[in-house]
Amino acid sequence: MAARRALKAVLVDLSGTLHIEDAAVPGAQEALKRLRSTSVMVRFVTNTTKESKQDLLERLKKLEFDISEDEIFTSLTAARSLVEQKQVRPMLLIDDRALPDFKGIQTSDPNAVVIGLAPEHFHYQILNQAFRLLLDGAPLIAIHKGRYYKRKDGLALGPGPFVTALEYATDTKATVVGKPERTFFLEALRGTGCEPEEAVMIGDDCRDDVGGAQNVGMLGILVKTGMYLLYKPFLKQDGRLHNYLKNVLCRNGRVLSTLIPFLSQSKNKMGLESQGKRQ
């Protein structure tokens, strides 16, 4: 891994780090304002497949987050880019609210399958249609393979189990475009002018946020919100999970209670300067 450089960019996860559904994580708005007052570029990354980027932005604005659309990079954006690159006509197994992010993409007579989180569409008839397309040689594009995610009412299955079911049934391998894939982080950094060694990823998921960022040379910081709270009860009970978390953090990571401690520590250790400027 290359030597660390002065910090120039911060990637911040959204769901579980800044908000959980329609509720902001306590203190997150203030933390973001403080981050804005520094010289670093701020970008927001998310694996959400339940809504379009525009709907996500409206949700964040209702929660009083100062975020612009061009600062958000989603796994839906990455999936669309791959569809355009491959010039395929996808069967879109995604939530109806996410469809606007594929506006203009030809979907009639599909010759590919794009799958995200689509609870209303995950039934036998639709999944069997996808299964038959894959048997005929259609590529499988997974927006991400998250095992589960946190809702207000508890844990819920992510798209990962459904992607894996299609892989198993067709003896094929999906192309995954979201976190923790290397290409996702590199694409999110594109346009910032920063190398991975000049960036940090802040998120609540040890595997997808911290581990994925570390694999491209970024610093990973795990906050004790969202997904972390799901890991915590099992850390002492499950030795494998405890060792995984420990090993990831030992590579190049830290654990913080919220975003706020990161700000004061970074000014001393990573060359952050307060400039009162938004980027």
C-alpha positions as CSV (number, residue, x, y, z in Angstrom):
1,M,0.0,0.0,0.0
2,A,1.3,3.5,-0.9
3,A,2.2,5.9,1.8
4,R,-0.6,8.1,3.1
5,R,-0.7,11.7,1.9
6,A,-2.4,14.9,3.1
7,L,-6.2,14.4,3.2
8,K,-8.0,16.0,0.2
9,A,-11.3,14.1,-0.1
10,V,-13.8,12.4,2.2
11,L,-16.3,9.9,1.0
12,V,-19.3,9.6,3.4
13,D,-21.8,6.8,3.4
14,L,-25.4,7.8,3.7
15,S,-27.8,5.2,5.1
16,G,-26.7,4.2,8.6
17,T,-24.1,7.0,8.8
18,L,-26.1,10.2,8.2
19,H,-29.6,8.8,8.3
20,I,-31.7,5.7,8.8
21,E,-34.8,5.9,6.5
22,D,-36.5,9.2,7.4
23,A,-34.6,10.0,10.6
24,A,-31.2,11.6,10.8
25,V,-28.5,10.1,12.9
26,P,-28.2,12.4,16.0
27,G,-25.6,15.0,15.4
28,A,-25.0,14.2,11.7
29,Q,-26.2,17.6,10.4
30,E,-23.8,19.4,12.6
31,A,-20.9,17.1,11.8
32,L,-21.5,17.7,8.1
33,K,-21.5,21.4,8.6
34,R,-18.1,21.2,10.4
35,L,-16.7,19.0,7.6
36,R,-17.9,21.6,5.1
37,S,-15.8,24.2,6.9
38,T,-12.6,22.4,6.0
39,S,-10.6,22.4,2.8
40,V,-11.5,18.8,1.8
41,M,-13.8,17.8,-1.0
42,V,-16.8,15.9,0.3
43,R,-18.7,13.2,-1.7
44,F,-21.5,11.0,-0.6
45,V,-21.7,7.3,-1.6
46,T,-24.4,4.8,-1.2
47,N,-25.5,1.3,-2.2
48,T,-29.2,2.2,-1.9
49,T,-31.3,0.7,-4.7
50,K,-34.7,1.5,-3.2
51,E,-35.1,5.0,-4.7
52,S,-33.7,7.2,-7.4
53,K,-30.9,9.7,-6.7
54,Q,-33.5,12.6,-7.0
55,D,-35.8,11.0,-4.4
56,L,-32.8,10.3,-2.1
57,L,-31.7,13.9,-2.4
58,E,-35.2,15.1,-1.5
59,R,-35.2,12.8,1.5
60,L,-31.8,14.2,2.7
61,K,-33.0,17.8,2.2
62,K,-36.1,17.2,4.3
63,L,-33.7,16.1,7.0
64,E,-31.8,19.4,6.6
65,F,-28.6,18.0,5.1
66,D,-26.8,20.5,2.9
67,I,-26.1,18.2,-0.1
68,S,-26.2,18.7,-3.8
69,E,-27.1,16.1,-6.4
70,D,-23.7,16.2,-8.1
71,E,-22.0,15.2,-4.8
72,I,-23.9,11.9,-4.6
73,F,-22.6,8.7,-6.3
74,T,-24.9,5.7,-6.0
75,S,-24.6,2.1,-7.0
76,L,-27.6,2.7,-9.4
77,T,-25.4,5.3,-11.2
78,A,-22.6,2.6,-11.5
79,A,-25.1,0.0,-12.8
80,R,-26.4,2.4,-15.5
81,S,-22.8,3.1,-16.6
82,L,-22.1,-0.6,-17.0
83,V,-25.3,-1.2,-18.9
84,E,-24.4,1.6,-21.3
85,Q,-20.9,0.4,-21.6
86,K,-22.1,-3.2,-22.4
87,Q,-24.9,-1.9,-24.7
88,V,-27.4,-4.3,-23.3
89,R,-31.2,-4.2,-22.8
90,P,-31.7,-5.0,-19.1
91,M,-34.5,-6.7,-17.3
92,L,-34.7,-4.3,-14.3
93,L,-35.3,-6.1,-11.1
94,I,-35.3,-2.9,-9.0
95,D,-37.7,-1.0,-7.0
96,D,-40.1,1.1,-9.1
97,R,-38.9,4.2,-7.3
98,A,-35.4,3.6,-8.7
99,L,-36.5,3.4,-12.3
100,P,-36.0,7.1,-13.1
101,D,-32.2,6.5,-12.8
102,F,-32.5,4.3,-15.9
103,K,-34.6,6.7,-17.9
104,G,-33.8,6.3,-21.6
105,I,-32.3,2.8,-21.3
106,Q,-33.9,0.3,-23.7
107,T,-35.6,-2.5,-21.8
108,S,-37.8,-4.2,-24.3
109,D,-36.7,-7.7,-25.4
110,P,-34.2,-7.9,-22.6
111,N,-30.8,-9.6,-23.0
112,A,-29.4,-8.9,-19.5
113,V,-30.6,-8.9,-15.9
114,V,-29.9,-6.0,-13.5
115,I,-30.9,-6.8,-9.9
116,G,-31.1,-4.6,-6.9
117,L,-33.5,-4.5,-3.9
118,A,-37.0,-5.0,-5.2
119,P,-39.2,-6.7,-2.5
120,E,-42.4,-6.2,-4.6
121,H,-40.8,-8.0,-7.6
122,F,-39.0,-10.9,-5.8
123,H,-41.6,-13.5,-6.4
124,Y,-41.5,-16.8,-8.3
125,Q,-42.8,-15.7,-11.7
126,I,-40.4,-12.7,-12.0
127,L,-37.4,-14.5,-10.6
128,N,-38.0,-17.4,-13.0
129,Q,-38.1,-15.0,-15.9
130,A,-34.7,-13.7,-14.9
131,F,-33.5,-17.3,-14.4
132,R,-34.4,-18.2,-18.0
133,L,-32.7,-15.2,-19.4
134,L,-29.5,-16.1,-17.6
135,L,-29.7,-19.7,-18.9
136,D,-29.9,-18.2,-22.4
137,G,-26.6,-16.4,-21.8
138,A,-27.7,-13.0,-20.5
139,P,-25.2,-11.4,-18.1
140,L,-26.2,-10.9,-14.5
141,I,-25.4,-7.4,-13.1
142,A,-25.9,-7.0,-9.3
143,I,-26.2,-3.5,-8.1
144,H,-24.7,-4.8,-4.9
145,K,-24.8,-8.0,-2.8
146,G,-25.7,-6.6,0.7
147,R,-26.9,-9.4,2.9
148,Y,-29.2,-7.3,4.9
149,Y,-29.8,-3.7,6.0
150,K,-31.2,-1.8,8.9
151,R,-34.8,-0.5,8.9
152,K,-36.7,1.2,11.7
153,D,-38.5,-2.1,12.5
154,G,-35.3,-4.2,12.5
155,L,-33.2,-6.1,10.0
156,A,-34.4,-6.8,6.4
157,L,-33.0,-9.0,3.7
158,G,-30.8,-7.1,1.1
159,P,-30.4,-8.1,-2.6
160,G,-27.5,-10.4,-1.9
161,P,-29.5,-13.5,-1.1
162,F,-31.5,-13.1,-4.3
163,V,-28.4,-12.5,-6.4
164,T,-26.8,-15.6,-4.9
165,A,-29.9,-17.7,-5.6
166,L,-29.8,-16.8,-9.3
167,E,-26.0,-17.4,-9.4
168,Y,-26.5,-20.8,-7.9
169,A,-29.4,-21.8,-10.1
170,T,-27.7,-20.8,-13.3
171,D,-24.1,-21.6,-12.4
172,T,-23.0,-18.1,-13.3
173,K,-21.3,-15.2,-11.6
174,A,-22.8,-11.8,-11.3
175,T,-20.8,-8.6,-12.1
176,V,-21.2,-6.5,-8.9
177,V,-21.0,-2.7,-9.2
178,G,-21.7,-1.3,-5.8
179,K,-19.6,-1.3,-2.5
180,P,-17.3,-3.0,-1.7
181,E,-16.1,-3.3,-5.3
182,R,-12.9,-1.6,-6.2
183,T,-14.3,0.1,-9.3
184,F,-17.1,1.7,-7.2
185,F,-14.6,3.6,-5.0
186,L,-12.4,4.6,-7.9
187,E,-15.4,5.9,-9.9
188,A,-16.6,7.8,-6.9
189,L,-13.2,9.5,-6.6
190,R,-13.1,10.3,-10.3
191,G,-13.5,14.0,-10.8
192,T,-12.0,14.9,-7.4
193,G,-8.5,14.9,-8.7
194,C,-7.5,12.8,-5.7
195,E,-5.7,9.5,-5.4
196,P,-7.0,6.8,-3.0
197,E,-4.1,7.6,-0.6
198,E,-5.4,11.1,-0.3
199,A,-9.0,10.1,0.6
200,V,-10.9,8.6,3.5
201,M,-14.1,6.6,3.6
202,I,-16.5,7.0,6.6
203,G,-19.2,4.5,7.0
204,D,-21.1,2.2,9.3
205,D,-20.4,-1.1,7.5
206,C,-17.1,-2.8,8.3
207,R,-17.1,-4.9,5.2
208,D,-18.6,-2.8,2.5
209,D,-17.5,0.7,3.6
210,V,-14.2,0.3,5.5
211,G,-12.9,-3.0,4.0
212,G,-13.8,-1.9,0.5
213,A,-12.1,1.5,0.8
214,Q,-9.0,-0.1,2.3
215,N,-8.7,-2.4,-0.7
216,V,-8.1,0.5,-3.0
217,G,-5.7,2.3,-0.6
218,M,-8.0,4.6,1.2
219,L,-8.2,5.1,5.0
220,G,-11.4,3.5,6.4
221,I,-13.2,4.9,9.4
222,L,-16.1,2.9,11.0
223,V,-18.7,4.9,12.9
224,K,-20.7,3.3,15.7
225,T,-24.1,3.9,14.1
226,G,-26.3,1.9,11.7
227,M,-24.8,-1.4,10.8
228,Y,-22.2,-1.2,13.5
229,L,-25.0,-1.5,16.1
230,L,-26.0,-4.7,14.5
231,Y,-22.5,-6.2,14.8
232,K,-22.0,-5.1,18.4
233,P,-24.1,-7.7,20.2
234,F,-22.3,-10.5,18.3
235,L,-18.7,-9.4,18.7
236,K,-18.0,-11.4,21.9
237,Q,-20.3,-14.3,20.9
238,D,-19.0,-14.8,17.4
239,G,-15.2,-15.2,17.2
240,R,-15.1,-15.0,13.4
241,L,-16.9,-11.7,13.3
242,H,-14.8,-10.3,16.1
243,N,-11.6,-11.3,14.3
244,Y,-12.9,-9.9,11.0
245,L,-13.6,-6.6,12.5
246,K,-10.3,-6.5,14.3
247,N,-8.3,-7.5,11.2
248,V,-10.0,-4.9,9.0
249,L,-9.4,-2.1,11.5
250,C,-5.8,-3.1,12.1
251,R,-5.0,-2.8,8.4
252,N,-5.7,0.9,8.2
253,G,-8.8,1.9,10.1
254,R,-10.4,3.4,13.2
255,V,-13.7,3.3,15.1
256,L,-15.4,6.5,16.1
257,S,-18.7,7.0,17.9
258,T,-19.9,9.5,15.3
259,L,-18.5,11.7,12.6
260,I,-17.7,14.5,15.0
261,P,-14.5,13.0,16.6
262,F,-13.1,12.5,13.1
263,L,-13.1,16.2,12.4
264,S,-11.0,17.3,15.4
265,Q,-8.6,14.4,15.0
266,S,-8.1,15.0,11.2
267,K,-7.1,18.7,11.7
268,N,-4.1,17.6,13.6
269,K,-3.2,14.4,11.8
270,M,-4.2,14.8,8.2
271,G,-3.6,18.4,7.4
272,L,-7.2,19.6,7.4
273,E,-7.5,23.4,7.5
274,S,-10.6,25.4,8.2
275,Q,-11.4,27.6,5.2
276,G,-15.1,28.1,5.4
277,K,-15.4,26.9,1.9
278,R,-17.8,24.3,0.4
279,Q,-16.6,22.0,-2.3
